[in-house]
Amino acid sequence: MAAATQAWAQRAVLRRAEMPTEAIRYSKMGLLTELPPFDRESGNLNVVIDTPKGSRNKYAYNFDRRAYVLKTVMPKGVVWPFDFGSIPGTQGEDGDPLDALVLMDESAFCGCLVEARLVGVIEAEQTEKGKTERNDRLISIAAESHTHRGIKTLSELDSTLLDEIEHFFISYNAARDKKFKPLGRGGPERAKRLVEKNRKK
């Protein structure tokens, strides 16, 4: 048994030695700072999941602490209806990476890197304490999703689903004394321009 364990450990060390430096750096939670917004080979959007679907807890990555932290807890009976994450290599008006909602067949986990197909954006304004700023919600679909395999643009999603997404963000912000006001919906090209505009310099 001990010999088998030692052999496994040796193989693990060898595998790590064979890993490119880039991969090792990413494994140390450099995902949000080192990865580009779009995968260089597939062109898919890179999304690092912050809060999994079905969770009452809202998580966010704290760059100072270099760890995920608990930001808030939803009221009892209310959960996040979709996986929600951050786009590496971007910076929004609030100084944080851009957010992206990811539709997939099963929920992921906090810190999971998901390649997703960017299908559109819900353009919106958010008002808090008299200050209004843009808070657009990018909508994407996991590249490996079976349920939404054929969806390429926001207009192909069920309109009821889009209404529910907007309603969730309206009610979520209202519970925190914020006003979320949808302004319109755009397709993948508009969404991609938004990501490129907010690439971190």
Secondary structure, 3 states (H helix, E strand, C coil): CHHHHHHHHHHHHHHHHHCCHHHHHHHHHHHHHHCCCECCCCCCEEEEEEECCCCCEEEEEECCCCEEEEEEECCCCCCCCCEEEECCCECCCCCCCCEEEEECCCCCCCCCEEEEEEEEEEEEEEEECCEEEECCEEEEEECCCCCCCCCCCHHHCCHHHHHHHHHHHHHHHHCCCCEEEEEEEECHHHHHHHHHHCECC
